[in-house]
Amino acid sequence: MMVRHARHAATAVVLLALAAGAAGAQPPPRGGSDATAPPASPPRTVTWYADNPQARARVELACLDDPGRLNRHPDCINARQAGVELALRDARWRNGTLNPDDPAFWAARPEARQAQLTMCRNSPGIQNCAAARRSLEAEAGLARR
């Protein structure tokens, strides 16, 4: 049990050193045993990794290199999830909102809006009809977005 805890602490130190090195901090000195390693810091958050892409990439590389030992480590999980968060941020930036209940969603996708409004006319119970219609009304100057 102590060996497992020492390995987990050493793994956390390595991952945090990778993250700290990428973020501009100095990594801990090399050498020494697990017993002399500094106490493990708490894992970095998803937001921190999303805001520090170089650190995220370094931690992800370390996790990919040793998945048997690191796959379930909180820093590996958070770094991977930060990649998902970055993809969502990029999609929102490129496409605006991703919420089909928001008229801006339909304003950015006029062809999809036309298809949606056609389906709504044929089947009034379909979701997001009101948002698609408000989007078209706003474009026509008849309503606010």
C-alpha positions in Angstrom: 0.0 0.0 0.0 2.8 2.4 0.8 4.6 1.6 -2.4 1.4 2.4 -4.4 1.0 5.7 -2.5 4.6 6.6 -3.1 4.2 5.8 -6.8 1.1 7.9 -7.0 2.8 10.8 -5.3 5.9 10.5 -7.6 3.6 10.4 -10.7 1.8 13.6 -9.5 5.2 15.3 -9.0 6.2 14.3 -12.6 3.0 15.5 -14.1 3.0 18.7 -12.2 6.7 19.3 -13.1 5.7 18.9 -16.7 2.9 21.3 -16.3 4.9 23.8 -14.3 7.8 23.6 -16.8 5.4 24.4 -19.7 3.8 27.2 -17.7 7.2 28.9 -17.1 8.0 27.7 -13.6 11.1 25.8 -12.9 10.6 22.0 -12.6 11.8 20.3 -9.4 15.5 19.1 -9.5 16.2 15.7 -10.9 17.4 12.9 -8.8 16.4 11.7 -5.3 14.0 9.0 -4.4 10.3 9.0 -3.9 10.8 9.5 -0.2 12.6 12.8 -0.8 10.2 14.0 -3.5 8.2 17.1 -2.6 4.7 16.6 -1.5 2.3 16.2 -4.4 0.3 19.3 -5.2 -3.4 19.0 -5.9 -4.2 18.3 -9.6 -4.6 21.2 -11.9 -8.2 22.0 -13.1 -9.7 21.6 -16.5 -9.9 25.4 -16.9 -6.2 25.7 -16.0 -5.1 23.2 -18.6 -7.4 24.9 -21.2 -5.7 28.2 -20.5 -2.2 26.7 -20.6 -2.1 24.7 -23.8 1.6 23.9 -23.7 1.3 22.4 -20.2 -1.8 20.5 -21.3 0.1 19.0 -24.2 3.0 17.9 -22.1 0.8 16.2 -19.6 -1.2 14.5 -22.3 2.0 13.2 -23.9 3.2 11.8 -20.6 -0.2 10.2 -20.1 -0.2 8.7 -23.5 3.3 7.4 -23.0 2.3 5.5 -19.8 -1.4 4.8 -19.9 -1.3 1.8 -17.7 0.0 3.8 -14.8 -1.3 7.3 -15.6 -4.6 6.9 -17.4 -6.7 7.5 -14.3 -4.6 10.2 -12.8 -6.6 13.4 -12.1 -4.1 15.5 -14.1 -4.4 13.2 -17.1 -8.2 13.2 -17.0 -8.3 17.0 -16.6 -5.8 17.6 -19.4 -7.8 15.4 -21.7 -11.0 17.1 -20.7 -9.4 20.5 -21.3 -8.8 19.4 -24.9 -12.6 18.9 -25.2 -13.2 22.3 -23.6 -10.8 23.9 -26.1 -12.7 22.3 -29.0 -16.0 23.6 -27.6 -14.5 27.1 -27.2 -13.3 27.0 -30.8 -16.6 25.8 -32.1 -18.4 28.6 -30.2 -16.0 31.1 -31.6 -16.4 29.8 -35.2 -20.1 29.1 -35.1 -21.5 31.4 -32.4 -23.8 29.6 -30.0 -24.3 25.9 -30.1 -27.8 26.1 -28.5 -30.6 25.5 -30.9 -33.0 27.3 -28.5 -31.1 30.6 -29.3 -32.2 32.5 -32.4 -28.5 33.3 -33.1 -27.9 29.6 -33.7 -30.4 29.7 -36.6 -29.2 33.1 -37.9 -25.7 31.6 -38.4 -27.2 28.6 -40.3 -29.8 30.0 -42.8 -30.1 26.7 -44.8 -30.6 24.7 -41.6 -33.2 27.3 -40.5 -35.1 27.0 -43.7 -35.2 23.2 -43.3 -36.2 23.5 -39.7 -39.0 26.0 -40.5 -40.3 23.6 -43.2 -40.4 20.7 -40.8 -42.1 22.9 -38.2 -44.8 23.9 -40.7 -45.4 20.2 -41.4 -45.1 19.0 -37.8 -45.8 21.8 -35.3 -44.6 19.7 -32.3 -41.0 19.8 -33.3 -38.5 21.5 -30.9 -36.8 24.8 -31.6 -39.4 26.0 -34.0 -39.9 29.3 -32.1 -36.2 30.1 -32.0 -35.8 29.4 -35.7 -38.8 31.7 -36.4 -37.6 34.5 -34.1 -34.3 34.3 -36.0 -36.0 34.9 -39.3 -38.2 37.6 -37.8 -35.2 39.4 -36.4 -33.5 39.4 -39.8 -36.6 40.8 -41.3 -36.6 43.6 -38.7 -39.8 42.4 -37.1 -38.4 41.2 -33.8 -35.4 41.4 -31.5 -32.9 38.6 -31.4 
